[in-house]
Amino acid sequence: MNKDQVKGTAEKVKGKVNEAIGRTTGNAKQEIKGEVQQVAGQARKNLGDLKEAVKKA
């Protein structure tokens, strides 16, 4: 695993937490923030996956 994969996964987890808190408290802004964090985290993880694939090839 490279740093992009780790940081992307961490960002996704933070996003899930923010989304859950936003839903629970009825705070739409925080819920959307969580969703955006999850998408950004997935994108960073995908970048890390791509780097790993290139390194192995």
Biopython code that builds the backbone (N, CA, C, O; Angstrom):
import numpy as np
from Bio.PDB.StructureBuilder import StructureBuilder

atoms = [
    (1, "MET", "N", (0.838, -1.190, 0.000)),
    (1, "MET", "CA", (0.000, 0.000, 0.000)),
    (1, "MET", "C", (0.879, 1.249, 0.000)),
    (1, "MET", "O", (1.888, 1.318, 0.702)),
    (2, "ASN", "N", (0.481, 2.215, -0.790)),
    (2, "ASN", "CA", (1.220, 3.468, -0.807)),
    (2, "ASN", "C", (0.437, 4.539, -0.046)),
    (2, "ASN", "O", (-0.691, 4.310, 0.390)),
    (3, "LYS", "N", (1.051, 5.703, 0.103)),
    (3, "LYS", "CA", (0.446, 6.749, 0.932)),
    (3, "LYS", "C", (-0.883, 7.248, 0.368)),
    (3, "LYS", "O", (-1.761, 7.639, 1.137)),
    (4, "ASP", "N", (-1.052, 7.245, -0.944)),
    (4, "ASP", "CA", (-2.313, 7.697, -1.522)),
    (4, "ASP", "C", (-3.450, 6.736, -1.183)),
    (4, "ASP", "O", (-4.577, 7.165, -0.933)),
    (5, "GLN", "N", (-3.156, 5.456, -1.176)),
    (5, "GLN", "CA", (-4.177, 4.480, -0.812)),
    (5, "GLN", "C", (-4.593, 4.655, 0.645)),
    (5, "GLN", "O", (-5.781, 4.616, 0.966)),
    (6, "VAL", "N", (-3.618, 4.848, 1.518)),
    (6, "VAL", "CA", (-3.895, 4.995, 2.944)),
    (6, "VAL", "C", (-4.670, 6.283, 3.213)),
    (6, "VAL", "O", (-5.679, 6.273, 3.917)),
    (7, "LYS", "N", (-4.195, 7.378, 2.655)),
    (7, "LYS", "CA", (-4.854, 8.662, 2.888)),
    (7, "LYS", "C", (-6.247, 8.689, 2.262)),
    (7, "LYS", "O", (-7.166, 9.282, 2.825)),
    (8, "GLY", "N", (-6.407, 8.058, 1.116)),
    (8, "GLY", "CA", (-7.719, 7.985, 0.476)),
    (8, "GLY", "C", (-8.706, 7.205, 1.321)),
    (8, "GLY", "O", (-9.858, 7.610, 1.473)),
    (9, "THR", "N", (-8.260, 6.093, 1.868)),
    (9, "THR", "CA", (-9.123, 5.287, 2.732)),
    (9, "THR", "C", (-9.490, 6.057, 4.001)),
    (9, "THR", "O", (-10.635, 6.014, 4.452)),
    (10, "ALA", "N", (-8.516, 6.759, 4.572)),
    (10, "ALA", "CA", (-8.779, 7.559, 5.777)),
    (10, "ALA", "C", (-9.793, 8.662, 5.482)),
    (10, "ALA", "O", (-10.674, 8.935, 6.298)),
    (11, "GLU", "N", (-9.671, 9.284, 4.338)),
    (11, "GLU", "CA", (-10.598, 10.357, 3.959)),
    (11, "GLU", "C", (-12.016, 9.796, 3.775)),
    (11, "GLU", "O", (-12.997, 10.435, 4.157)),
    (12, "LYS", "N", (-12.113, 8.609, 3.194)),
    (12, "LYS", "CA", (-13.422, 7.974, 3.039)),
    (12, "LYS", "C", (-14.068, 7.708, 4.397)),
    (12, "LYS", "O", (-15.266, 7.930, 4.575)),
    (13, "VAL", "N", (-13.274, 7.233, 5.348)),
    (13, "VAL", "CA", (-13.795, 6.949, 6.693)),
    (13, "VAL", "C", (-14.276, 8.239, 7.354)),
    (13, "VAL", "O", (-15.355, 8.271, 7.946)),
    (14, "LYS", "N", (-13.473, 9.306, 7.252)),
    (14, "LYS", "CA", (-13.894, 10.589, 7.818)),
    (14, "LYS", "C", (-15.197, 11.058, 7.170)),
    (14, "LYS", "O", (-16.074, 11.604, 7.839)),
    (15, "GLY", "N", (-15.307, 10.841, 5.883)),
    (15, "GLY", "CA", (-16.526, 11.221, 5.172)),
    (15, "GLY", "C", (-17.736, 10.449, 5.652)),
    (15, "GLY", "O", (-18.815, 11.017, 5.821)),
    (16, "LYS", "N", (-17.560, 9.153, 5.874)),
    (16, "LYS", "CA", (-18.675, 8.340, 6.373)),
    (16, "LYS", "C", (-19.119, 8.818, 7.754)),
    (16, "LYS", "O", (-20.313, 8.870, 8.049)),
    (17, "VAL", "N", (-18.144, 9.167, 8.597)),
    (17, "VAL", "CA", (-18.468, 9.657, 9.937)),
    (17, "VAL", "C", (-19.223, 10.984, 9.835)),
    (17, "VAL", "O", (-20.250, 11.163, 10.489)),
    (18, "ASN", "N", (-18.727, 11.897, 9.032)),
    (18, "ASN", "CA", (-19.397, 13.192, 8.872)),
    (18, "ASN", "C", (-20.799, 13.033, 8.306)),
    (18, "ASN", "O", (-21.727, 13.717, 8.736)),
    (19, "GLU", "N", (-20.953, 12.142, 7.352)),
    (19, "GLU", "CA", (-22.269, 11.911, 6.760)),
    (19, "GLU", "C", (-23.231, 11.363, 7.819)),
    (19, "GLU", "O", (-24.371, 11.816, 7.920)),
    (20, "ALA", "N", (-22.771, 10.399, 8.596)),
    (20, "ALA", "CA", (-23.620, 9.809, 9.633)),
    (20, "ALA", "C", (-24.012, 10.845, 10.684)),
    (20, "ALA", "O", (-25.166, 10.894, 11.110)),
    (21, "ILE", "N", (-23.061, 11.667, 11.100)),
    (21, "ILE", "CA", (-23.359, 12.709, 12.086)),
    (21, "ILE", "C", (-24.355, 13.708, 11.503)),
    (21, "ILE", "O", (-25.292, 14.127, 12.183)),
    (22, "GLY", "N", (-24.153, 14.084, 10.258)),
    (22, "GLY", "CA", (-25.074, 15.010, 9.599)),
    (22, "GLY", "C", (-26.481, 14.457, 9.517)),
    (22, "GLY", "O", (-27.451, 15.180, 9.745)),
    (23, "ARG", "N", (-26.598, 13.175, 9.190)),
    (23, "ARG", "CA", (-27.928, 12.543, 9.124)),
    (23, "ARG", "C", (-28.577, 12.504, 10.496)),
    (23, "ARG", "O", (-29.759, 12.813, 10.649)),
    (24, "THR", "N", (-27.788, 12.121, 11.489)),
    (24, "THR", "CA", (-28.322, 11.978, 12.847)),
    (24, "THR", "C", (-28.797, 13.316, 13.401)),
    (24, "THR", "O", (-29.847, 13.395, 14.039)),
    (25, "THR", "N", (-28.025, 14.357, 13.156)),
    (25, "THR", "CA", (-28.361, 15.663, 13.712)),
    (25, "THR", "C", (-29.266, 16.479, 12.795)),
    (25, "THR", "O", (-29.734, 17.548, 13.186)),
    (26, "GLY", "N", (-29.514, 15.998, 11.599)),
    (26, "GLY", "CA", (-30.350, 16.729, 10.660)),
    (26, "GLY", "C", (-29.607, 17.880, 10.003)),
    (26, "GLY", "O", (-30.233, 18.798, 9.473)),
    (27, "ASN", "N", (-28.289, 17.842, 10.031)),
    (27, "ASN", "CA", (-27.462, 18.896, 9.458)),
    (27, "ASN", "C", (-27.097, 18.506, 8.026)),
    (27, "ASN", "O", (-26.171, 17.726, 7.805)),
    (28, "ALA", "N", (-27.825, 19.051, 7.063)),
    (28, "ALA", "CA", (-27.631, 18.693, 5.661)),
    (28, "ALA", "C", (-26.251, 19.102, 5.166)),
    (28, "ALA", "O", (-25.651, 18.409, 4.345)),
    (29, "LYS", "N", (-25.748, 20.227, 5.664)),
    (29, "LYS", "CA", (-24.425, 20.700, 5.238)),
    (29, "LYS", "C", (-23.336, 19.689, 5.600)),
    (29, "LYS", "O", (-22.462, 19.389, 4.786)),
    (30, "GLN", "N", (-23.395, 19.175, 6.806)),
    (30, "GLN", "CA", (-22.382, 18.215, 7.250)),
    (30, "GLN", "C", (-22.544, 16.888, 6.503)),
    (30, "GLN", "O", (-21.559, 16.220, 6.186)),
    (31, "GLU", "N", (-23.775, 16.522, 6.231)),
    (31, "GLU", "CA", (-24.018, 15.288, 5.486)),
    (31, "GLU", "C", (-23.417, 15.383, 4.081)),
    (31, "GLU", "O", (-22.789, 14.438, 3.604)),
    (32, "ILE", "N", (-23.610, 16.519, 3.430)),
    (32, "ILE", "CA", (-23.054, 16.721, 2.088)),
    (32, "ILE", "C", (-21.529, 16.763, 2.153)),
    (32, "ILE", "O", (-20.851, 16.214, 1.284)),
    (33, "LYS", "N", (-20.993, 17.414, 3.184)),
    (33, "LYS", "CA", (-19.539, 17.462, 3.359)),
    (33, "LYS", "C", (-18.982, 16.045, 3.444)),
    (33, "LYS", "O", (-17.942, 15.746, 2.857)),
    (34, "GLY", "N", (-19.673, 15.178, 4.172)),
    (34, "GLY", "CA", (-19.245, 13.791, 4.298)),
    (34, "GLY", "C", (-19.272, 13.060, 2.973)),
    (34, "GLY", "O", (-18.370, 12.281, 2.667)),
    (35, "GLU", "N", (-20.301, 13.308, 2.192)),
    (35, "GLU", "CA", (-20.393, 12.665, 0.886)),
    (35, "GLU", "C", (-19.256, 13.121, -0.030)),
    (35, "GLU", "O", (-18.671, 12.315, -0.754)),
    (36, "VAL", "N", (-18.949, 14.419, 0.009)),
    (36, "VAL", "CA", (-17.860, 14.953, -0.809)),
    (36, "VAL", "C", (-16.524, 14.350, -0.363)),
    (36, "VAL", "O", (-15.689, 13.999, -1.197)),
    (37, "GLN", "N", (-16.324, 14.232, 0.950)),
    (37, "GLN", "CA", (-15.088, 13.634, 1.462)),
    (37, "GLN", "C", (-14.947, 12.194, 0.985)),
    (37, "GLN", "O", (-13.849, 11.751, 0.649)),
    (38, "GLN", "N", (-16.040, 11.477, 0.958)),
    (38, "GLN", "CA", (-15.983, 10.087, 0.515)),
    (38, "GLN", "C", (-15.577, 9.989, -0.955)),
    (38, "GLN", "O", (-14.775, 9.133, -1.328)),
    (39, "VAL", "N", (-16.127, 10.860, -1.775)),
    (39, "VAL", "CA", (-15.786, 10.850, -3.197)),
    (39, "VAL", "C", (-14.315, 11.221, -3.390)),
    (39, "VAL", "O", (-13.608, 10.592, -4.178)),
    (40, "ALA", "N", (-13.861, 12.246, -2.666)),
    (40, "ALA", "CA", (-12.459, 12.661, -2.766)),
    (40, "ALA", "C", (-11.533, 11.543, -2.281)),
    (40, "ALA", "O", (-10.485, 11.292, -2.876)),
    (41, "GLY", "N", (-11.927, 10.881, -1.204)),
    (41, "GLY", "CA", (-11.130, 9.778, -0.686)),
    (41, "GLY", "C", (-11.047, 8.626, -1.662)),
    (41, "GLY", "O", (-9.988, 8.024, -1.837)),
    (42, "GLN", "N", (-12.162, 8.321, -2.297)),
    (42, "GLN", "CA", (-12.162, 7.234, -3.279)),
    (42, "GLN", "C", (-11.278, 7.583, -4.466)),
    (42, "GLN", "O", (-10.569, 6.727, -4.995)),
    (43, "ALA", "N", (-11.322, 8.844, -4.884)),
    (43, "ALA", "CA", (-10.488, 9.271, -6.010)),
    (43, "ALA", "C", (-9.001, 9.132, -5.649)),
    (43, "ALA", "O", (-8.202, 8.672, -6.464)),
    (44, "ARG", "N", (-8.642, 9.527, -4.437)),
    (44, "ARG", "CA", (-7.238, 9.427, -4.027)),
    (44, "ARG", "C", (-6.812, 7.960, -3.908)),
    (44, "ARG", "O", (-5.690, 7.602, -4.266)),
    (45, "LYS", "N", (-7.713, 7.122, -3.406)),
    (45, "LYS", "CA", (-7.404, 5.693, -3.305)),
    (45, "LYS", "C", (-7.223, 5.098, -4.697)),
    (45, "LYS", "O", (-6.324, 4.287, -4.914)),
    (46, "ASN", "N", (-8.069, 5.496, -5.636)),
    (46, "ASN", "CA", (-7.939, 5.011, -7.004)),
    (46, "ASN", "C", (-6.608, 5.430, -7.611)),
    (46, "ASN", "O", (-5.981, 4.654, -8.332)),
    (47, "LEU", "N", (-6.174, 6.652, -7.323)),
    (47, "LEU", "CA", (-4.876, 7.118, -7.794)),
    (47, "LEU", "C", (-3.768, 6.232, -7.222)),
    (47, "LEU", "O", (-2.846, 5.843, -7.938)),
    (48, "GLY", "N", (-3.863, 5.919, -5.941)),
    (48, "GLY", "CA", (-2.881, 5.048, -5.313)),
    (48, "GLY", "C", (-2.883, 3.654, -5.909)),
    (48, "GLY", "O", (-1.830, 3.048, -6.104)),
    (49, "ASP", "N", (-4.078, 3.148, -6.198)),
    (49, "ASP", "CA", (-4.187, 1.833, -6.831)),
    (49, "ASP", "C", (-3.516, 1.843, -8.205)),
    (49, "ASP", "O", (-2.819, 0.898, -8.575)),
    (50, "LEU", "N", (-3.736, 2.924, -8.950)),
    (50, "LEU", "CA", (-3.134, 3.051, -10.267)),
    (50, "LEU", "C", (-1.614, 3.100, -10.169)),
    (50, "LEU", "O", (-0.919, 2.474, -10.969)),
    (51, "LYS", "N", (-1.100, 3.838, -9.197)),
    (51, "LYS", "CA", (0.353, 3.924, -9.012)),
    (51, "LYS", "C", (0.931, 2.542, -8.689)),
    (51, "LYS", "O", (1.991, 2.176, -9.195)),
    (52, "GLU", "N", (0.238, 1.788, -7.853)),
    (52, "GLU", "CA", (0.696, 0.434, -7.506)),
    (52, "GLU", "C", (0.710, -0.458, -8.741)),
    (52, "GLU", "O", (1.650, -1.226, -8.951)),
    (53, "ALA", "N", (-0.338, -0.353, -9.557)),
    (53, "ALA", "CA", (-0.413, -1.179, -10.761)),
    (53, "ALA", "C", (0.724, -0.849, -11.728)),
    (53, "ALA", "O", (1.311, -1.741, -12.340)),
    (54, "VAL", "N", (1.023, 0.445, -11.857)),
    (54, "VAL", "CA", (2.105, 0.855, -12.750)),
    (54, "VAL", "C", (3.444, 0.364, -12.210)),
    (54, "VAL", "O", (4.306, -0.077, -12.971)),
    (55, "LYS", "N", (3.607, 0.442, -10.909)),
    (55, "LYS", "CA", (4.863, 0.007, -10.288)),
    (55, "LYS", "C", (5.094, -1.489, -10.509)),
    (55, "LYS", "O", (6.225, -1.919, -10.738)),
    (56, "LYS", "N", (4.033, -2.271, -10.441)),
    (56, "LYS", "CA", (4.141, -3.717, -10.602)),
    (56, "LYS", "C", (4.309, -4.132, -12.056)),
    (56, "LYS", "O", (4.814, -5.216, -12.350)),
    (57, "ALA", "N", (3.890, -3.276, -12.944)),
    (57, "ALA", "CA", (3.933, -3.630, -14.394)),
    (57, "ALA", "C", (5.309, -3.479, -14.979)),
    (57, "ALA", "O", (5.507, -3.733, -16.167)),
]
sb = StructureBuilder()
sb.init_structure("model")
sb.init_model(0)
sb.init_chain("A")
sb.init_seg("    ")
for serial, (resi, resn, name, xyz) in enumerate(atoms, 1):
    if name == "N":
        sb.init_residue(resn, " ", resi, " ")
    sb.init_atom(name, np.array(xyz, "f"), 0.0, 1.0, " ", f" {name:<3s}", serial, name[0])
structure = sb.get_structure()
